Amino acid sequence: MLPFPRALLLLTALALTGCAVLERRAPDSRRSISQMERITLGGVPQAIRIRGDDHFRNPVLLFVHGGPGVPEMPVAHHNADLERDFTVVQWDQRGAGRSRRGPTPDLTAEQITRDTLELSRALQRRFGGRKIYLAGFSWGSLVAARAVQREPQLYAAFVGISQFVNIPEAESTLYREALRAARRSHAPLALRELTQAGPPPWKGAGEETVKRWSRKLFPGPPNKVTPPRFALLALTSPTYSLGDMLRLPADAEHSYQRLEKDIYAADLFREIPRLEVPSWFLMGRNDTLISSTVLARYFRTLRAPRGKHLVWFEKSDHVPHLEEPEKYRAVMRTVRAATFPQPPAAGR
């Protein structure tokens, strides 16, 4: 989970300077769509945003955001060029962003998976019965993978971005890698504090100690999406107000507290050994939050009779679709070309 409270001061400071709103203009045509709506899922009204150049021709791409509780909607305009090839649906999950209005009932991984399936069915009915392209980021990749496993007939393809596989195993792997890096770097203070913290599960300040040294030992690429950089990207959002964004840290903390047990209990090795739709996994080579080693092992063991693909983002940490957006959009066009019968419109 991104530690959003650290971004609050930057949000406020940037708001005082004023930020230009950036939004790609869709062609002025009856075929384009740009709508912000509320839809009831599992008895709870939730916010979705639908944008695309040609919703008659293009497939629907539903994005399941990460966090938990961290919507993609405020930064989605930075990948707006996808709207040329897809009708893109951004969704604020229950308890997050514009979908949080007071207490949130049934805030569980199971219910959010059900919400995903209900929304997918509604979109399929609305857009001519076409199968849905489902992309999930981080926490959202766990939800999306479960949805695809349960009702594969709904989906044309699955894209897992920084795929959740098994968080306890990922944390143990990252801890061992940090110890090795401290030894290689001859960093006695890091080695001593990491040894004192011990392997997970951590108690007290152990987790923060390991994360702090991981950030120092693995600084990541210069384009790494940190909480302040996420805030900067979000402040140019055409759909989120400053008030909306200032509520994000509380939403993320609320969602994480309610979903932490679900997150740590998940194990895709056991739960989802097979996927019945064409599947792509997009992973930052330098990910310091979700171990790339664990994802690579899951990919090797996953049975996917309709095809599986692992795409490494060599200049990315945990957020490859924002750290290397041009490559992300190119991969998504490859996904479409491999699975959708209609070619994209000419003249791009």
C-alpha positions as CSV (number, residue, x, y, z in Angstrom):
1,M,0.0,0.0,0.0
2,L,1.3,3.5,-0.8
3,P,1.9,5.4,2.4
4,F,-0.4,8.3,1.5
5,P,-0.1,10.5,4.6
6,R,3.3,11.6,3.4
7,A,1.8,13.2,0.3
8,L,-0.6,15.5,2.2
9,L,1.7,18.4,2.5
10,L,2.7,18.2,-1.1
11,L,-1.0,18.1,-2.1
12,T,-1.7,21.3,-0.2
13,A,1.4,23.1,-1.4
14,L,0.7,22.3,-5.0
15,A,-2.9,23.3,-4.7
16,L,-1.8,26.8,-3.7
17,T,0.3,27.1,-6.8
18,G,-2.5,26.0,-9.2
19,C,-2.2,23.1,-11.6
20,A,-3.3,22.9,-15.2
21,V,-5.9,20.2,-15.8
22,L,-4.8,17.8,-18.5
23,E,-7.3,15.7,-20.4
24,R,-7.1,14.3,-23.9
25,R,-10.0,15.4,-26.0
26,A,-12.0,12.6,-27.7
27,P,-13.1,13.1,-31.3
28,D,-16.4,15.1,-31.5
29,S,-18.5,12.2,-32.6
30,R,-21.6,10.3,-31.6
31,R,-19.3,7.2,-31.3
32,S,-17.2,8.7,-28.5
33,I,-18.2,8.5,-24.8
34,S,-17.2,10.4,-21.7
35,Q,-19.4,9.8,-18.7
36,M,-19.1,9.8,-14.9
37,E,-21.8,7.6,-13.3
38,R,-22.9,5.8,-10.2
39,I,-23.9,2.2,-10.3
40,T,-25.2,0.0,-7.5
41,L,-23.0,-3.1,-6.9
42,G,-23.8,-5.4,-4.1
43,G,-26.3,-3.0,-2.8
44,V,-23.8,-0.1,-2.6
45,P,-23.7,2.9,-5.0
46,Q,-20.2,3.1,-6.6
47,A,-18.6,5.6,-9.0
48,I,-17.4,4.7,-12.5
49,R,-16.0,6.8,-15.3
50,I,-16.3,5.6,-18.9
51,R,-14.3,7.2,-21.7
52,G,-13.4,6.1,-25.2
53,D,-13.2,7.3,-28.8
54,D,-15.5,4.6,-30.3
55,H,-17.6,2.6,-27.9
56,F,-19.4,0.9,-30.9
57,R,-16.2,-0.5,-32.3
58,N,-13.7,-0.8,-29.4
59,P,-13.6,-3.4,-26.6
60,V,-14.2,-2.5,-23.0
61,L,-11.3,-2.3,-20.6
62,L,-12.2,-2.4,-16.9
63,F,-9.4,-1.3,-14.6
64,V,-9.4,-2.7,-11.0
65,H,-7.4,-0.3,-8.9
66,G,-4.8,-1.1,-6.2
67,G,-4.3,0.0,-2.6
68,P,-6.6,-1.3,-1.3
69,G,-8.5,2.0,-1.2
70,V,-6.3,3.9,-3.7
71,P,-8.4,4.8,-6.9
72,E,-6.8,4.9,-10.3
73,M,-9.3,7.5,-11.5
74,P,-7.4,10.6,-10.4
75,V,-4.3,9.5,-12.5
76,A,-6.0,7.7,-15.3
77,H,-5.7,10.7,-17.7
78,H,-2.0,10.1,-17.9
79,N,-2.8,7.0,-20.0
80,A,-5.7,8.6,-21.8
81,D,-4.3,7.5,-25.2
82,L,-5.7,4.0,-24.4
83,E,-9.1,5.5,-25.1
84,R,-8.2,5.3,-28.8
85,D,-8.2,1.5,-28.6
86,F,-10.5,0.7,-25.7
87,T,-13.6,2.0,-24.0
88,V,-11.8,2.5,-20.6
89,V,-13.8,2.1,-17.4
90,Q,-12.3,3.4,-14.2
91,W,-14.0,2.2,-11.0
92,D,-13.7,3.5,-7.4
93,Q,-14.2,0.4,-5.3
94,R,-16.5,0.4,-2.3
95,G,-14.8,2.3,0.5
96,A,-12.5,4.3,-1.8
97,G,-12.6,7.6,-3.5
98,R,-15.9,8.8,-4.9
99,S,-17.5,5.5,-3.8
100,R,-17.0,6.1,-0.1
101,R,-20.0,7.9,1.5
102,G,-20.0,7.1,5.2
103,P,-19.7,3.6,6.6
104,T,-18.9,0.9,4.1
105,P,-20.7,-2.4,4.5
106,D,-19.2,-5.7,3.5
107,L,-15.7,-4.3,2.8
108,T,-14.1,-7.7,2.2
109,A,-12.0,-9.2,-0.7
110,E,-14.9,-11.6,-1.4
111,Q,-17.4,-8.8,-1.8
112,I,-15.2,-6.7,-4.0
113,T,-14.6,-9.7,-6.2
114,R,-18.4,-10.0,-6.4
115,D,-18.7,-6.3,-7.2
116,T,-16.1,-6.8,-10.0
117,L,-18.2,-9.6,-11.6
118,E,-21.4,-7.7,-11.2
119,L,-19.9,-4.6,-12.9
120,S,-18.4,-6.8,-15.7
121,R,-21.8,-8.3,-16.4
122,A,-23.4,-4.8,-16.5
123,L,-20.7,-3.5,-18.9
124,Q,-21.1,-6.5,-21.1
125,R,-24.9,-6.0,-21.4
126,R,-24.4,-2.3,-22.0
127,F,-21.8,-2.6,-24.7
128,G,-23.2,-5.1,-27.1
129,G,-22.4,-8.4,-25.3
130,R,-18.6,-8.1,-26.0
131,K,-16.3,-9.8,-23.6
132,I,-14.5,-7.5,-21.1
133,Y,-10.7,-6.9,-20.9
134,L,-9.9,-7.0,-17.2
135,A,-6.8,-5.3,-15.8
136,G,-5.9,-5.3,-12.1
137,F,-3.1,-3.4,-10.4
138,S,-1.4,-4.6,-7.2
139,W,-4.3,-5.3,-4.8
140,G,-6.7,-5.1,-7.7
141,S,-4.8,-7.8,-9.5
142,L,-5.8,-10.3,-6.8
143,V,-9.4,-9.3,-7.1
144,A,-9.3,-9.4,-10.9
145,A,-7.6,-12.8,-11.0
146,R,-10.3,-14.3,-8.8
147,A,-13.0,-12.8,-10.9
148,V,-11.5,-14.3,-14.1
149,Q,-11.1,-17.7,-12.5
150,R,-14.8,-17.7,-11.4
151,E,-16.4,-16.5,-14.6
152,P,-13.9,-16.8,-17.4
153,Q,-16.7,-16.6,-20.0
154,L,-17.0,-12.9,-19.2
155,Y,-13.5,-12.0,-20.2
156,A,-11.5,-11.6,-23.4
157,A,-8.2,-11.3,-21.6
158,F,-6.6,-10.7,-18.1
159,V,-3.8,-8.3,-17.4
160,G,-2.2,-8.5,-13.9
161,I,0.0,-5.4,-13.2
162,S,2.4,-5.9,-10.2
163,Q,0.4,-9.1,-9.5
164,F,-0.4,-10.0,-5.9
165,V,0.5,-13.7,-5.4
166,N,1.4,-14.4,-1.8
167,I,2.3,-11.4,0.4
168,P,3.9,-13.3,3.3
169,E,6.2,-15.1,0.8
170,A,6.9,-11.8,-1.0
171,E,7.9,-10.1,2.3
172,S,10.1,-13.0,3.3
173,T,11.8,-12.9,-0.1
174,L,12.3,-9.1,0.0
175,Y,13.8,-9.4,3.6
176,R,16.3,-12.0,2.4
177,E,17.2,-9.8,-0.6
178,A,17.7,-6.8,1.7
179,L,20.0,-8.8,3.9
180,R,22.1,-9.9,0.9
181,A,22.3,-6.3,-0.4
182,A,23.4,-5.1,3.0
183,R,26.2,-7.7,3.1
184,R,27.3,-6.9,-0.5
185,S,27.3,-3.1,0.2
186,H,29.3,-3.6,3.5
187,A,26.6,-1.6,5.3
188,P,27.0,-2.7,9.0
189,L,24.2,-0.5,10.4
190,A,21.7,-1.8,7.8
191,L,22.8,-5.4,8.5
192,R,22.5,-4.9,12.3
193,E,19.1,-3.3,12.1
194,L,17.7,-5.8,9.6
195,T,19.0,-8.7,11.7
196,Q,17.4,-7.2,14.8
197,A,14.1,-6.8,12.9
198,G,14.2,-10.4,11.8
199,P,12.1,-12.1,9.1
200,P,8.3,-11.6,8.9
201,P,5.8,-11.6,10.4
202,W,7.1,-8.4,12.1
203,K,6.2,-6.9,15.4
204,G,6.5,-3.3,16.5
205,A,8.8,-1.2,14.4
206,G,10.3,-4.2,12.5
207,E,8.3,-3.8,9.4
208,E,9.1,-0.1,9.0
209,T,12.8,-0.8,9.7
210,V,12.9,-3.4,6.8
211,K,11.0,-1.1,4.5
212,R,13.2,1.9,5.3
213,W,16.4,-0.1,4.5
214,S,14.9,-1.6,1.4
215,R,14.3,1.8,0.1
216,K,17.9,2.8,0.8
217,L,19.4,-0.4,-0.5
218,F,17.2,-0.6,-3.6
219,P,16.5,3.1,-4.4
220,G,14.7,2.2,-7.6
221,P,14.5,4.0,-11.0
222,P,14.4,7.8,-11.1
223,N,10.8,7.7,-12.4
224,K,9.6,5.7,-9.4
225,V,6.0,6.6,-8.4
226,T,6.4,7.7,-4.8
227,P,3.4,9.1,-2.8
228,P,4.5,12.7,-3.6
229,R,4.8,11.9,-7.3
230,F,1.4,10.2,-7.2
231,A,0.0,13.3,-5.7
232,L,1.5,15.5,-8.4
233,L,0.0,13.3,-11.1
234,A,-3.4,13.3,-9.4
235,L,-3.5,17.1,-9.0
236,T,-3.9,17.4,-12.8
237,S,-7.0,15.2,-12.7
238,P,-10.0,16.5,-14.6
239,T,-12.4,14.5,-12.4
240,Y,-11.1,14.7,-8.8
241,S,-11.3,17.8,-6.8
242,L,-8.7,18.8,-4.2
243,G,-11.2,17.7,-1.5
244,D,-11.5,14.3,-3.1
245,M,-7.7,13.9,-3.1
246,L,-7.3,15.0,0.5
247,R,-9.6,12.2,1.5
248,L,-7.5,9.5,-0.2
249,P,-5.1,8.8,2.7
250,A,-8.0,8.2,5.1
251,D,-9.8,6.0,2.5
252,A,-6.6,3.9,2.0
253,E,-6.0,3.5,5.7
254,H,-9.7,2.6,6.2
255,S,-9.6,0.0,3.4
256,Y,-6.3,-1.5,4.5
257,Q,-7.4,-2.0,8.1
258,R,-10.5,-3.8,6.9
259,L,-8.8,-5.9,4.3
260,E,-5.4,-6.7,5.8
261,K,-6.4,-10.2,6.9
262,D,-7.8,-11.0,3.5
263,I,-4.6,-9.7,1.8
264,Y,-2.3,-11.8,4.0
265,A,-4.4,-14.9,3.6
266,A,-4.3,-14.9,-0.2
267,D,-2.2,-17.4,-2.0
268,L,-2.5,-17.7,-5.8
269,F,-0.3,-20.8,-5.9
270,R,-3.1,-22.6,-4.1
271,E,-6.1,-20.6,-5.2
272,I,-5.5,-20.1,-8.9
273,P,-3.2,-22.6,-10.4
274,R,-4.9,-22.3,-13.8
275,L,-6.5,-19.5,-15.8
276,E,-8.8,-20.1,-18.7
277,V,-8.3,-16.8,-20.5
278,P,-5.3,-15.3,-22.3
279,S,-3.3,-13.7,-19.5
280,W,-0.6,-11.1,-19.4
281,F,1.5,-10.2,-16.3
282,L,3.3,-6.8,-16.2
283,M,6.0,-6.4,-13.6
284,G,8.6,-3.8,-12.7
285,R,12.0,-5.3,-12.6
286,N,12.9,-3.2,-9.6
287,D,9.7,-3.7,-7.6
288,T,10.4,-3.3,-3.9
289,L,6.9,-3.9,-2.7
290,I,5.7,-7.1,-4.4
291,S,8.6,-9.5,-5.0
292,S,9.3,-10.0,-8.7
293,T,10.9,-13.4,-7.7
294,V,7.6,-14.7,-6.4
295,L,5.7,-13.5,-9.4
296,A,8.2,-15.1,-11.8
297,R,7.8,-18.4,-9.9
298,Y,4.0,-18.2,-10.0
299,F,4.1,-17.5,-13.7
300,R,6.2,-20.6,-14.3
301,T,3.8,-22.8,-12.5
302,L,0.6,-21.2,-13.8
303,R,-1.3,-23.4,-16.3
304,A,-2.9,-21.2,-19.0
305,P,-4.1,-23.2,-22.0
306,R,-5.1,-20.0,-23.9
307,G,-1.7,-18.4,-23.4
308,K,0.3,-16.5,-20.8
309,H,2.9,-13.7,-21.2
310,L,5.2,-12.1,-18.7
311,V,6.4,-8.6,-19.6
312,W,9.2,-7.0,-17.7
313,F,9.4,-3.3,-17.2
314,E,13.1,-2.7,-16.8
315,K,12.8,0.9,-15.7
316,S,9.9,0.5,-13.2
317,D,9.4,-0.2,-9.5
318,H,5.9,-1.1,-8.4
319,V,3.8,1.1,-10.7
320,P,4.9,0.2,-14.2
321,H,1.8,1.6,-16.0
322,L,2.7,5.1,-14.6
323,E,6.5,4.7,-14.5
324,E,6.7,3.5,-18.1
325,P,3.4,4.6,-19.6
326,E,4.4,4.4,-23.2
327,K,5.5,0.8,-22.9
328,Y,2.3,0.0,-20.9
329,R,0.1,1.4,-23.6
330,A,2.1,-0.5,-26.3
331,V,1.6,-3.7,-24.3
332,M,-2.1,-3.1,-24.0
333,R,-2.4,-2.6,-27.8
334,T,-0.6,-5.9,-28.2
335,V,-3.1,-7.6,-25.9
336,R,-5.9,-6.2,-28.0
337,A,-4.3,-7.2,-31.3
338,A,-3.8,-10.7,-30.0
339,T,-7.4,-11.2,-28.8
340,F,-9.8,-8.8,-30.5
341,P,-11.0,-9.6,-34.0
342,Q,-11.4,-6.0,-35.2
343,P,-8.3,-4.0,-36.0
344,P,-7.9,-0.5,-34.4
345,A,-9.1,2.4,-36.5
346,A,-6.7,3.7,-39.1
347,G,-5.0,7.1,-39.1
348,R,-3.3,7.1,-35.7
